[in-house]
Amino acid sequence: MNFDESIGILNGLLSEKKPEVFNSSWILKHAPSVYRFIWRNIRTDLNTVDWDRVTYAIEWKFQRRWAPGRLKKNPVPYENSAEVEVIMNKYQEKIYVFVAPADLNDRRTRDIISISLVRLAQNGNLLAKQELMKLLGYTISDWLERFYFLSRWQGYDDQLRENLERCIRRYRYTGSFAMYLFRTLQYAGRGIRSFYAYSLDEPVAYDAEKRKIENVVQDAETNEMQLYTRLG
């Protein structure tokens, strides 16, 4: 048996039995040979069973039915640079995928790196979370420039960080973490107002030869600086 064969068997069983949810225990019960193959051969860089790779490979309609179990609510924080280095050293020549992925393979590599770090962060590794937030910061900056409906996040750095941390903490679905983050920002951004850049060098509406800076005046009573607006 190879990986493609094991996925084919798993897809067939899922189509036949139509479980509302499934996990590794379900696979062990209904396809023990597939489970044994996966347990022996499909491993992460840290030598744990790579269920993310398995569920990413099955048919899309079954992916969301994967229920690996509850995440740790309050994992004990720790710092283990060796865990992070195992991942980063393997993909050190591919870090550009967080800035400018060229194709589908690059985007898939970005997800592989991201999900590997997400799982470490969910276990409590603070260094993994720190590294992931730095890398995804490049990705988010690119999105804010490329997509108009995300550009409203410009200036909301604290809220962006909160949403990114929330995605790392809550991520369960084994698919594209980047897409999960993208959709989260898209939907969450609908309720925020854009910051608009305001320059005092811009011309005033009623006289193109005058600049707004020329209309700045100081209130004699409060000493506050105000922009004088011509009426009528």
Secondary structure as UniProt FT lines:
FT   HELIX           3..17
FT   HELIX           24..30
FT   HELIX           32..41
FT   TURN            45..46
FT   HELIX           51..57
FT   HELIX           60..63
FT   TURN            64..65
FT   HELIX           81..90
FT   HELIX           92..98
FT   HELIX           104..122
FT   TURN            123..124
FT   HELIX           126..146
FT   HELIX           148..153
FT   TURN            154..155
FT   HELIX           157..170
FT   HELIX           177..188
FT   HELIX           189..191
FT   TURN            200..201
FT   STRAND          203..204
FT   TURN            205..206
FT   STRAND          207..211
FT   HELIX           212..215
FT   STRAND          216..218
FT   TURN            220..222
FT   STRAND          225..227
//
